[in-house]
Amino acid sequence: MDTEAPHTQRGHSSPGEGEERPRFAFSTAGKPAAGRRASRRPAKGRATRGPLTWRRAGLLGVICTVFLLLFSNFVVQPFLIPSRSMEPTLQVGDRVLVNKLAYRFGDQPGRGDLVVFDGTGSFVRERPDANPVGVLLHGAASALGLAEPSDTDFVKRVVGVGGDDVVCCDAGGRVEVNGVPLDEPYLYPGDAPSKVPFRIVVPLGSLWVMGDHRSQSRDSRDHLGEPGGGMVPVEKVIGRADWIGWPVSRWGAVGGGHG
């Protein structure tokens, strides 16, 4: 009689009695894989974007300000109108956009253009150097259109250019340029073209300028007896006033008057 207990076969994957099942599984790469509830925490050192901080906001503000200053110094500058001398074309409080590229590539100011210029040496005398810090701060605010322009900056209309014979007035009370009377629809209603008689020949490289509100404008006529004779050197022109940017109700281009 065969007394040996019968041998029972079992698969390699079937644990026997009393054997513990393994508590981990193997990944496809052959390494123990974590359980299904593996932690998904971000790896250390991974950068996370936080909210906008005051430091970042300040840096962004500085960058924007520098960009605007550079843009206004070389391309387009807002100019706050401080007086009534250019009414009705420009009114007190208007902010005109001065095109600084208008005469930078060989073009010259023409009759009828509205130009912004530095009147130092022609409309105002040279002054001693002021506090440089104050001048810098005011210049920056003015360049952004937040403050009145320097008291040496003016905006006027070009009436005569170099070589022109400008006379006031003809028998009809109009200003003549080279013997041709000007049609000036931009004049302030009720104003005469000029109550000051004059006859001048504009030197080459210079401009004869006047305001549209002739009775309220101190312009070339008021400096006839001074050095320069009221003429504005072309090199002192900052740019051409092409658009009204503010207020919104007055948005639009500023057209020239006569050719």
C-alpha positions in Angstrom: 0.0 0.0 0.0 1.3 3.3 -0.9 1.5 5.2 2.3 2.8 8.6 0.8 0.3 11.4 0.9 -0.9 12.4 -2.5 1.0 15.4 -3.9 -1.2 18.4 -4.7 0.0 20.9 -7.4 -0.8 24.5 -7.1 0.0 27.4 -9.3 3.0 29.7 -8.7 0.6 32.6 -8.1 -1.6 30.9 -5.6 -0.5 31.4 -2.0 -0.8 28.5 0.3 -2.4 28.4 3.7 -0.9 30.6 6.2 1.1 32.6 3.6 0.6 36.3 3.4 -0.3 38.0 0.2 2.2 40.7 -0.8 1.0 44.2 0.0 2.5 45.8 -3.0 2.2 45.4 -6.7 4.9 45.6 -9.4 4.8 48.4 -12.0 5.4 47.7 -15.6 9.0 48.8 -15.2 9.6 46.1 -12.6 9.7 48.4 -9.7 7.3 48.4 -6.7 4.6 50.9 -7.5 3.0 52.9 -4.7 -0.6 52.2 -3.8 -3.5 53.8 -5.6 -3.5 56.4 -2.9 -0.1 57.7 -3.8 0.6 61.3 -2.8 0.4 63.9 -5.6 2.3 66.7 -3.9 4.3 69.0 -6.2 7.9 68.3 -6.3 10.1 70.4 -4.1 11.6 73.4 -5.9 8.8 73.7 -8.4 8.0 77.4 -8.8 4.5 78.5 -8.1 3.1 81.8 -9.3 1.9 84.0 -6.5 -0.4 87.0 -6.7 0.7 90.4 -8.0 2.8 92.0 -5.3 3.4 95.6 -4.5 6.9 95.3 -5.7 5.9 93.9 -9.1 3.2 96.5 -9.4 5.7 99.3 -8.7 8.2 97.9 -11.2 5.4 97.7 -13.8 4.5 101.3 -13.1 8.1 102.5 -13.5 8.4 100.7 -16.8 5.2 102.2 -18.2 6.2 105.7 -17.0 9.7 105.4 -18.7 8.1 104.2 -21.9 5.6 107.1 -21.9 8.4 109.6 -21.3 10.5 108.2 -24.1 7.5 108.1 -26.4 6.5 111.7 -25.6 10.1 113.0 -26.0 10.6 111.5 -29.4 7.3 110.7 -31.1 4.1 112.3 -29.7 3.8 114.6 -26.7 0.6 115.8 -25.1 0.5 119.6 -24.6 -2.0 121.3 -22.2 -3.5 124.5 -23.6 -3.2 127.1 -20.8 -4.7 130.2 -22.4 -7.3 131.6 -24.8 -4.9 132.7 -27.5 -5.8 130.0 -29.9 -9.6 130.0 -29.5 -11.8 128.8 -31.1 -9.5 126.2 -32.6 -8.0 125.2 -29.2 -9.7 125.9 -25.9 -8.3 126.2 -22.3 -7.8 122.7 -20.9 -7.5 121.0 -24.3 -4.7 118.5 -24.5 -3.3 118.5 -28.0 -1.0 115.8 -29.3 2.1 117.2 -30.8 3.6 115.3 -33.6 7.4 115.5 -33.1 8.2 113.6 -36.3 6.4 116.1 -38.5 9.6 118.1 -39.3 12.2 115.5 -38.4 12.9 114.1 -41.9 13.4 117.2 -44.0 9.9 118.7 -44.0 9.5 122.4 -42.9 6.7 124.1 -41.1 4.2 125.5 -43.6 1.7 128.3 -43.6 -1.4 127.4 -41.6 0.4 124.8 -39.4 -0.2 124.9 -35.7 3.3 124.6 -34.1 4.5 124.2 -30.6 7.9 125.9 -30.1 10.4 127.0 -27.5 10.2 130.8 -27.3 13.4 131.3 -25.5 15.4 134.0 -27.2 12.5 135.1 -29.3 9.3 135.4 -27.2 11.0 135.3 -23.8 14.5 136.2 -22.6 17.1 133.7 -21.6 16.7 133.1 -17.9 19.2 132.0 -15.2 19.3 128.2 -14.6 16.5 127.2 -12.2 16.5 124.3 -9.7 17.4 121.3 -12.0 15.3 118.9 -9.9 12.2 121.1 -10.1 12.7 121.6 -13.8 13.1 117.9 -14.3 9.9 117.0 -12.4 7.9 119.7 -14.1 9.2 118.6 -17.5 8.2 115.0 -16.8 4.7 116.0 -15.7 4.3 118.4 -18.7 5.5 115.6 -21.1 2.7 113.4 -19.8 0.2 116.2 -20.2 -0.4 116.3 -16.4 0.9 119.9 -15.9 0.9 123.1 -17.8 3.8 123.4 -20.3 6.9 125.4 -19.5 6.3 129.2 -19.6 8.8 129.2 -22.5 6.7 126.9 -24.7 4.0 128.4 -27.0 1.5 127.2 -29.6 0.7 129.5 -32.5 -0.3 129.4 -36.2 2.3 129.9 -38.9 1.3 132.9 -41.0 4.6 133.5 -42.8 7.7 131.3 -43.6 11.2 132.3 -44.7 11.2 134.8 -47.5 7.5 135.8 -47.2 6.4 139.4 -47.3 3.7 139.7 -44.6 1.6 142.9 -44.4 -1.3 144.1 -42.3 -3.5 145.2 -43.5 -4.9 145.6 -47.0 -7.9 147.8 -47.9 -10.3 145.0 -46.7 -8.6 144.7 -43.3 -7.0 141.3 -44.2 -3.4 140.1 -43.7 -1.5 139.7 -47.0 1.3 137.3 -47.7 3.3 138.0 -50.8 0.5 140.3 -52.0 -2.3 137.7 -51.6 -4.9 138.4 -48.9 -5.4 135.5 -46.5 -8.8 133.8 -45.9 -8.7 133.1 -42.2 -11.9 131.2 -41.2 -10.3 130.1 -37.9 -10.2 133.6 -36.4 -12.2 134.1 -33.2 -15.6 135.5 -34.1 -15.6 139.3 -34.0 -11.8 139.6 -34.0 -10.0 141.7 -36.6 -7.0 140.0 -38.4 -4.8 142.5 -36.5 -5.2 145.9 -34.9 -1.5 146.4 -35.1 -0.2 147.4 -38.5 3.0 145.8 -39.7 5.1 144.9 -42.7 7.9 142.4 -42.4 9.9 140.1 -44.6 10.5 136.8 -42.8 14.2 135.8 -42.7 15.1 132.4 -44.1 15.0 129.7 -41.4 12.4 131.7 -39.4 8.6 131.8 -38.9 6.1 134.6 -38.3 3.4 133.2 -36.0 0.1 134.5 -34.7 -2.7 133.3 -32.5 -6.3 132.6 -33.8 -7.8 134.8 -31.0 -5.9 137.9 -32.2 -7.2 140.2 -29.4 -6.0 137.7 -26.7 -2.7 136.5 -28.3 0.8 137.7 -27.6 2.6 136.6 -30.7 5.1 137.8 -33.3 3.4 141.3 -33.4 4.3 141.9 -29.8 8.0 141.4 -30.3 8.6 143.5 -33.4 11.0 145.9 -31.6 12.9 143.2 -29.7 16.0 141.2 -30.7 14.8 138.7 -33.4 11.9 141.0 -34.4 9.3 138.5 -33.3 10.6 135.7 -35.6 10.7 132.1 -34.4 13.7 130.1 -35.6 12.6 126.9 -37.2 15.1 125.0 -35.1 13.1 126.0 -32.0 10.0 124.2 -33.3 9.1 121.2 -31.0 6.5 119.8 -33.3 3.1 120.2 -35.0 -0.1 120.1 -33.1 -2.1 117.6 -35.1 -4.9 116.2 -32.9 -7.0 117.1 -29.8 -6.7 114.1 -27.5 -8.7 115.4 -24.6 -11.5 116.0 -23.6 -13.3 113.1 -25.4 -16.0 115.4 -26.7 -13.3 117.3 -28.7 -11.4 114.3 -30.2 -10.3 115.0 -33.7 -7.7 116.4 -36.0 -6.6 120.0 -36.0 -6.6 121.1 -39.6 -4.3 123.7 -41.1 -5.7 127.0 -42.2 -4.1 128.1 -45.4 -1.4 126.9 -47.7 
